[in-house]
Amino acid sequence: MTSEQSRFSVEKHGPGSFRVFDTKTGVSRHPSFTRRGAQKIADRENAAHRAKENR
């Protein structure tokens, strides 16, 4: 995985159901009713993961 790729992405799980997918572990979590809400969570998780890697 390069630094250009995001570890966390958004997947649709049904009508009005989105989850944040962890590409490293293969686990879907953080359910959300909107893509925008799930994307905000994914962005926050990616930022936290990058900060942890840069320590």
Biopython code that builds the backbone (N, CA, C, O; Angstrom):
import numpy as np
from Bio.PDB.StructureBuilder import StructureBuilder

atoms = [
    (1, "MET", "N", (0.849, -1.182, 0.000)),
    (1, "MET", "CA", (0.000, 0.000, 0.000)),
    (1, "MET", "C", (0.892, 1.241, 0.000)),
    (1, "MET", "O", (1.764, 1.376, 0.858)),
    (2, "THR", "N", (0.683, 2.126, -0.934)),
    (2, "THR", "CA", (1.477, 3.343, -1.005)),
    (2, "THR", "C", (0.829, 4.430, -0.168)),
    (2, "THR", "O", (-0.306, 4.279, 0.284)),
    (3, "SER", "N", (1.547, 5.528, 0.041)),
    (3, "SER", "CA", (1.001, 6.633, 0.816)),
    (3, "SER", "C", (-0.138, 7.334, 0.068)),
    (3, "SER", "O", (-0.917, 8.068, 0.677)),
    (4, "GLU", "N", (-0.238, 7.113, -1.242)),
    (4, "GLU", "CA", (-1.312, 7.719, -2.031)),
    (4, "GLU", "C", (-2.653, 7.036, -1.791)),
    (4, "GLU", "O", (-3.702, 7.660, -1.955)),
    (5, "GLN", "N", (-2.631, 5.758, -1.403)),
    (5, "GLN", "CA", (-3.854, 5.011, -1.184)),
    (5, "GLN", "C", (-4.367, 5.238, 0.228)),
    (5, "GLN", "O", (-3.588, 5.340, 1.176)),
    (6, "SER", "N", (-5.690, 5.317, 0.357)),
    (6, "SER", "CA", (-6.297, 5.463, 1.667)),
    (6, "SER", "C", (-6.575, 4.091, 2.258)),
    (6, "SER", "O", (-7.017, 3.180, 1.558)),
    (7, "ARG", "N", (-6.317, 3.955, 3.530)),
    (7, "ARG", "CA", (-6.574, 2.678, 4.183)),
    (7, "ARG", "C", (-8.077, 2.474, 4.384)),
    (7, "ARG", "O", (-8.571, 1.354, 4.250)),
    (8, "PHE", "N", (-8.796, 3.529, 4.700)),
    (8, "PHE", "CA", (-10.222, 3.435, 4.973)),
    (8, "PHE", "C", (-11.016, 4.017, 3.808)),
    (8, "PHE", "O", (-10.734, 5.125, 3.352)),
    (9, "SER", "N", (-12.011, 3.267, 3.324)),
    (9, "SER", "CA", (-12.851, 3.732, 2.222)),
    (9, "SER", "C", (-14.311, 3.489, 2.576)),
    (9, "SER", "O", (-14.615, 2.836, 3.574)),
    (10, "VAL", "N", (-15.214, 4.017, 1.752)),
    (10, "VAL", "CA", (-16.652, 3.904, 1.997)),
    (10, "VAL", "C", (-17.234, 2.840, 1.075)),
    (10, "VAL", "O", (-16.955, 2.818, -0.123)),
    (11, "GLU", "N", (-18.044, 1.965, 1.650)),
    (11, "GLU", "CA", (-18.743, 0.935, 0.878)),
    (11, "GLU", "C", (-20.244, 1.066, 1.111)),
    (11, "GLU", "O", (-20.683, 1.393, 2.213)),
    (12, "LYS", "N", (-21.018, 0.811, 0.076)),
    (12, "LYS", "CA", (-22.465, 0.801, 0.210)),
    (12, "LYS", "C", (-22.909, -0.607, 0.592)),
    (12, "LYS", "O", (-22.498, -1.585, -0.031)),
    (13, "HIS", "N", (-23.751, -0.703, 1.622)),
    (13, "HIS", "CA", (-24.216, -2.004, 2.100)),
    (13, "HIS", "C", (-25.700, -2.203, 1.879)),
    (13, "HIS", "O", (-26.258, -3.202, 2.332)),
    (14, "GLY", "N", (-26.344, -1.294, 1.207)),
    (14, "GLY", "CA", (-27.780, -1.406, 0.950)),
    (14, "GLY", "C", (-28.360, -0.022, 0.762)),
    (14, "GLY", "O", (-27.634, 0.969, 0.827)),
    (15, "PRO", "N", (-29.661, 0.061, 0.529)),
    (15, "PRO", "CA", (-30.266, 1.375, 0.339)),
    (15, "PRO", "C", (-30.160, 2.218, 1.627)),
    (15, "PRO", "O", (-30.706, 1.845, 2.665)),
    (16, "GLY", "N", (-29.476, 3.314, 1.546)),
    (16, "GLY", "CA", (-29.309, 4.195, 2.702)),
    (16, "GLY", "C", (-28.431, 3.615, 3.795)),
    (16, "GLY", "O", (-28.585, 3.972, 4.963)),
    (17, "SER", "N", (-27.516, 2.730, 3.439)),
    (17, "SER", "CA", (-26.633, 2.109, 4.418)),
    (17, "SER", "C", (-25.205, 2.087, 3.873)),
    (17, "SER", "O", (-24.926, 1.452, 2.855)),
    (18, "PHE", "N", (-24.319, 2.782, 4.558)),
    (18, "PHE", "CA", (-22.917, 2.860, 4.166)),
    (18, "PHE", "C", (-22.057, 2.478, 5.359)),
    (18, "PHE", "O", (-22.453, 2.687, 6.506)),
    (19, "ARG", "N", (-20.888, 1.922, 5.097)),
    (19, "ARG", "CA", (-19.931, 1.561, 6.142)),
    (19, "ARG", "C", (-18.536, 1.960, 5.713)),
    (19, "ARG", "O", (-18.241, 2.075, 4.523)),
    (20, "VAL", "N", (-17.683, 2.171, 6.704)),
    (20, "VAL", "CA", (-16.274, 2.451, 6.462)),
    (20, "VAL", "C", (-15.551, 1.115, 6.413)),
    (20, "VAL", "O", (-15.636, 0.317, 7.346)),
    (21, "PHE", "N", (-14.835, 0.877, 5.312)),
    (21, "PHE", "CA", (-14.137, -0.395, 5.088)),
    (21, "PHE", "C", (-12.649, -0.195, 5.302)),
    (21, "PHE", "O", (-12.043, 0.701, 4.713)),
    (22, "ASP", "N", (-12.062, -1.031, 6.146)),
    (22, "ASP", "CA", (-10.619, -1.012, 6.406)),
    (22, "ASP", "C", (-9.964, -1.960, 5.399)),
    (22, "ASP", "O", (-10.134, -3.176, 5.492)),
    (23, "THR", "N", (-9.218, -1.410, 4.442)),
    (23, "THR", "CA", (-8.634, -2.225, 3.377)),
    (23, "THR", "C", (-7.506, -3.117, 3.870)),
    (23, "THR", "O", (-7.181, -4.106, 3.214)),
    (24, "LYS", "N", (-6.905, -2.799, 4.995)),
    (24, "LYS", "CA", (-5.807, -3.622, 5.515)),
    (24, "LYS", "C", (-6.330, -4.872, 6.224)),
    (24, "LYS", "O", (-5.797, -5.965, 6.030)),
    (25, "THR", "N", (-7.362, -4.715, 7.039)),
    (25, "THR", "CA", (-7.883, -5.852, 7.803)),
    (25, "THR", "C", (-9.088, -6.513, 7.142)),
    (25, "THR", "O", (-9.436, -7.644, 7.480)),
    (26, "GLY", "N", (-9.724, -5.821, 6.207)),
    (26, "GLY", "CA", (-10.904, -6.368, 5.539)),
    (26, "GLY", "C", (-12.169, -6.269, 6.360)),
    (26, "GLY", "O", (-13.133, -6.988, 6.097)),
    (27, "VAL", "N", (-12.188, -5.396, 7.348)),
    (27, "VAL", "CA", (-13.331, -5.255, 8.244)),
    (27, "VAL", "C", (-14.130, -4.007, 7.882)),
    (27, "VAL", "O", (-13.563, -2.940, 7.646)),
    (28, "SER", "N", (-15.460, -4.155, 7.841)),
    (28, "SER", "CA", (-16.345, -3.007, 7.651)),
    (28, "SER", "C", (-16.896, -2.592, 9.006)),
    (28, "SER", "O", (-17.322, -3.437, 9.794)),
    (29, "ARG", "N", (-16.889, -1.305, 9.275)),
    (29, "ARG", "CA", (-17.405, -0.811, 10.549)),
    (29, "ARG", "C", (-17.910, 0.606, 10.387)),
    (29, "ARG", "O", (-17.924, 1.128, 9.273)),
    (30, "HIS", "N", (-18.318, 1.232, 11.458)),
    (30, "HIS", "CA", (-18.843, 2.595, 11.468)),
    (30, "HIS", "C", (-20.018, 2.757, 10.505)),
    (30, "HIS", "O", (-19.887, 3.448, 9.495)),
    (31, "PRO", "N", (-21.165, 2.133, 10.795)),
    (31, "PRO", "CA", (-22.328, 2.283, 9.911)),
    (31, "PRO", "C", (-22.818, 3.729, 9.874)),
    (31, "PRO", "O", (-22.732, 4.451, 10.868)),
    (32, "SER", "N", (-23.324, 4.134, 8.732)),
    (32, "SER", "CA", (-23.836, 5.488, 8.540)),
    (32, "SER", "C", (-24.997, 5.438, 7.556)),
    (32, "SER", "O", (-25.034, 4.578, 6.676)),
    (33, "PHE", "N", (-25.950, 6.365, 7.706)),
    (33, "PHE", "CA", (-27.089, 6.422, 6.805)),
    (33, "PHE", "C", (-26.789, 7.179, 5.515)),
    (33, "PHE", "O", (-27.522, 7.054, 4.534)),
    (34, "THR", "N", (-25.702, 7.972, 5.518)),
    (34, "THR", "CA", (-25.365, 8.756, 4.329)),
    (34, "THR", "C", (-23.929, 8.509, 3.919)),
    (34, "THR", "O", (-23.074, 8.224, 4.757)),
    (35, "ARG", "N", (-23.667, 8.618, 2.620)),
    (35, "ARG", "CA", (-22.308, 8.483, 2.117)),
    (35, "ARG", "C", (-21.434, 9.602, 2.686)),
    (35, "ARG", "O", (-20.271, 9.377, 3.022)),
    (36, "ARG", "N", (-21.992, 10.794, 2.793)),
    (36, "ARG", "CA", (-21.221, 11.931, 3.304)),
    (36, "ARG", "C", (-20.772, 11.694, 4.746)),
    (36, "ARG", "O", (-19.633, 11.993, 5.106)),
    (37, "GLY", "N", (-21.672, 11.156, 5.562)),
    (37, "GLY", "CA", (-21.316, 10.853, 6.946)),
    (37, "GLY", "C", (-20.228, 9.808, 7.028)),
    (37, "GLY", "O", (-19.285, 9.947, 7.806)),
    (38, "ALA", "N", (-20.352, 8.755, 6.224)),
    (38, "ALA", "CA", (-19.336, 7.699, 6.208)),
    (38, "ALA", "C", (-18.009, 8.236, 5.681)),
    (38, "ALA", "O", (-16.946, 7.842, 6.162)),
    (39, "GLN", "N", (-18.063, 9.137, 4.692)),
    (39, "GLN", "CA", (-16.834, 9.703, 4.142)),
    (39, "GLN", "C", (-16.115, 10.563, 5.175)),
    (39, "GLN", "O", (-14.886, 10.555, 5.238)),
    (40, "LYS", "N", (-16.867, 11.303, 5.984)),
    (40, "LYS", "CA", (-16.253, 12.098, 7.049)),
    (40, "LYS", "C", (-15.523, 11.202, 8.044)),
    (40, "LYS", "O", (-14.421, 11.523, 8.489)),
    (41, "ILE", "N", (-16.154, 10.065, 8.391)),
    (41, "ILE", "CA", (-15.526, 9.122, 9.309)),
    (41, "ILE", "C", (-14.268, 8.532, 8.670)),
    (41, "ILE", "O", (-13.229, 8.435, 9.324)),
    (42, "ALA", "N", (-14.357, 8.140, 7.399)),
    (42, "ALA", "CA", (-13.198, 7.572, 6.701)),
    (42, "ALA", "C", (-12.060, 8.587, 6.629)),
    (42, "ALA", "O", (-10.900, 8.231, 6.840)),
    (43, "ASP", "N", (-12.379, 9.840, 6.333)),
    (43, "ASP", "CA", (-11.346, 10.878, 6.279)),
    (43, "ASP", "C", (-10.675, 11.045, 7.638)),
    (43, "ASP", "O", (-9.453, 11.171, 7.718)),
    (44, "ARG", "N", (-11.468, 11.045, 8.703)),
    (44, "ARG", "CA", (-10.927, 11.185, 10.057)),
    (44, "ARG", "C", (-10.041, 9.985, 10.408)),
    (44, "ARG", "O", (-8.963, 10.159, 10.975)),
    (45, "GLU", "N", (-10.485, 8.779, 10.078)),
    (45, "GLU", "CA", (-9.691, 7.575, 10.350)),
    (45, "GLU", "C", (-8.385, 7.591, 9.551)),
    (45, "GLU", "O", (-7.335, 7.225, 10.079)),
    (46, "ASN", "N", (-8.442, 8.012, 8.279)),
    (46, "ASN", "CA", (-7.231, 8.083, 7.460)),
    (46, "ASN", "C", (-6.242, 9.092, 8.019)),
    (46, "ASN", "O", (-5.037, 8.841, 8.035)),
    (47, "ALA", "N", (-6.750, 10.244, 8.483)),
    (47, "ALA", "CA", (-5.870, 11.262, 9.059)),
    (47, "ALA", "C", (-5.210, 10.745, 10.336)),
    (47, "ALA", "O", (-4.021, 10.973, 10.559)),
    (48, "ALA", "N", (-5.976, 10.054, 11.167)),
    (48, "ALA", "CA", (-5.421, 9.503, 12.409)),
    (48, "ALA", "C", (-4.383, 8.427, 12.094)),
    (48, "ALA", "O", (-3.353, 8.342, 12.763)),
    (49, "HIS", "N", (-4.651, 7.614, 11.088)),
    (49, "HIS", "CA", (-3.713, 6.555, 10.707)),
    (49, "HIS", "C", (-2.408, 7.154, 10.165)),
    (49, "HIS", "O", (-1.323, 6.676, 10.498)),
    (50, "ARG", "N", (-2.510, 8.198, 9.332)),
    (50, "ARG", "CA", (-1.304, 8.858, 8.809)),
    (50, "ARG", "C", (-0.496, 9.493, 9.938)),
    (50, "ARG", "O", (0.733, 9.424, 9.943)),
    (51, "ALA", "N", (-1.192, 10.113, 10.896)),
    (51, "ALA", "CA", (-0.486, 10.747, 12.016)),
    (51, "ALA", "C", (0.247, 9.691, 12.845)),
    (51, "ALA", "O", (1.360, 9.927, 13.314)),
    (52, "LYS", "N", (-0.375, 8.539, 13.021)),
    (52, "LYS", "CA", (0.244, 7.459, 13.797)),
    (52, "LYS", "C", (1.478, 6.920, 13.063)),
    (52, "LYS", "O", (2.483, 6.596, 13.696)),
    (53, "GLU", "N", (1.403, 6.823, 11.727)),
    (53, "GLU", "CA", (2.553, 6.327, 10.948)),
    (53, "GLU", "C", (3.717, 7.302, 10.963)),
    (53, "GLU", "O", (4.870, 6.878, 10.881)),
    (54, "ASN", "N", (3.446, 8.600, 11.067)),
    (54, "ASN", "CA", (4.484, 9.623, 11.003)),
    (54, "ASN", "C", (5.145, 9.913, 12.350)),
    (54, "ASN", "O", (6.013, 10.782, 12.431)),
    (55, "ARG", "N", (4.757, 9.214, 13.390)),
    (55, "ARG", "CA", (5.381, 9.447, 14.705)),
    (55, "ARG", "C", (6.782, 8.941, 14.732)),
    (55, "ARG", "O", (7.458, 9.052, 15.755)),
]
sb = StructureBuilder()
sb.init_structure("model")
sb.init_model(0)
sb.init_chain("A")
sb.init_seg("    ")
for serial, (resi, resn, name, xyz) in enumerate(atoms, 1):
    if name == "N":
        sb.init_residue(resn, " ", resi, " ")
    sb.init_atom(name, np.array(xyz, "f"), 0.0, 1.0, " ", f" {name:<3s}", serial, name[0])
structure = sb.get_structure()
